[in-house]
């Protein structure tokens, strides 16, 4: 989705936020092993997506989908590239660990409005596809 939105709006500037894992403990969250708009998710009760089992389900294999062993993705990637964590509430700025930019031009354009306590850097890889893109 991120790729298609960026291609549809080529003149827009995009960033990726690295958020602190503490969000998972401080906020109510729902864990979706695939896209939250998928029928497999929205037909499942919200309550059943808000527990530790639902979190671990992000990393499980599912019947009919590519297997982790086949895709050889890193341990920290959810199995499905469209997996989502829904956070209920506004996330305060203190949870932003880093702001990634695709190029230095964009970084410099926004650098003056980024608080000093938030790291900002160019990191092209976070704007790219996952290593298992061809399985999906």
Secondary structure as UniProt FT lines:
FT   HELIX           2..8
FT   TURN            9..11
FT   STRAND          15..19
FT   TURN            21..22
FT   HELIX           23..26
FT   STRAND          29..32
FT   TURN            36..37
FT   HELIX           39..42
FT   HELIX           47..49
FT   HELIX           52..57
FT   TURN            58..59
FT   TURN            63..64
FT   HELIX           68..71
FT   TURN            75..76
FT   TURN            81..82
FT   STRAND          84..87
FT   HELIX           93..95
FT   STRAND          96..101
FT   HELIX           104..110
FT   HELIX           111..113
FT   TURN            116..117
FT   STRAND          119..122
FT   HELIX           124..127
FT   TURN            131..132
FT   HELIX           133..135
//
